C-alpha cells in the first residue's frame, strides 16, 4: 500500500501546477483563485507565499531565474524576487471569464499552455505554444478545459487531456521545430472514475494523472493501459509532480472548490499538499528559455 503524507495542511481553493525546483530542492505550486505562488522547503518545512494580481493557472521555471506563467489575461513572466509581473501575450484580457489553465515547458524550452472559459460549457481558445523568441501560436483547437500536459522521457511525445471531454491524447512532437502531428487517443477516461486533471510522466515513460472528483491517481503504461491506481484522502486531487533529491517522491496538490460545507467537513485535508512514496523516479522539470 502507498500511504499518503500531508506536507502542507492548508485549505487551498484550487492548488495546482506543482513543480520541483532541483537547485533549491523546493516545491512550488499555485492557488488559482486565491491567487498566489506557493513554496515549500521540505527539509525545513519553511513556507513562502507570493500573492498574484490575477488568477494563475500554471507556470514553469525559466533558465534566467524567473517564472513563466499562464494567467487570467495571458502569458506573463514573474520575478518573485522583484515582485514584478510582465505580461507578454494577451489571451482575452477584457474577458474575465477566460483564463489560461494547465501548461508547462518542454525539454527544448518552449512553454505550452491551454486556455479555457470558467463556465467550461463550450470550446474556447486553444492549446498555445510560446517560444523563447517571443512568438506565440495556437496549435490545438476544439478544447473545453485543456489539462494533463506532459512530455515523454525522450521529448518526442506530448500528452494532454480535456477535462470535459474525458480524453487523454498523445501527439508526436518534433523536438527541433516544436511541431506536433499524429494525434491519437491515448486513453478514454470514464467520468464516473474522475475527470483527467494535472499529470506527470515518470522516468519509465508512464503517465500519472490526477482523477479529480474520484479520490485517486492513475498511472498509465505507454500503451494506454492503467497499471496502477493510488487512493488519495481527498476527493479532488488536482495535479502531481515528482520531486525530492532523487525525484522519487510524488507530490500532489488538491482543491476545496467546489465542495460543499458537508463535503469539506468529511475531508479535513481537502486543499492540502500530499506526498507518496511510489517506488519510481520522475523526470527533471524542463525550464523555459533558449
Secondary structure, 3 states (H helix, E strand, C coil): CCCCEEEECCCCCEEEEEEEECCCCEEEEEECCCCEEEEEECCCCEEEEEECCCCEEEEEEECCCCEEEEECCEEEEEECCCCEEEEEEECCCCCCCEEEEEEEECCCCCEEEEEEECCCCCCCCCEEEECCCCCEEEEECCCCEEEEEEECCCCCEEEEEECCCCEEEEEEECCCCCCEEEEEEEEECCHHHCEEEEEEEECCCCEEEEEECCCEEEEECCCCCEEEEEECCCCCEEEEEEECCCCCEEEEEEECCCCCHHHHHHCCCCCCEEEEECCCCECCCCCECC
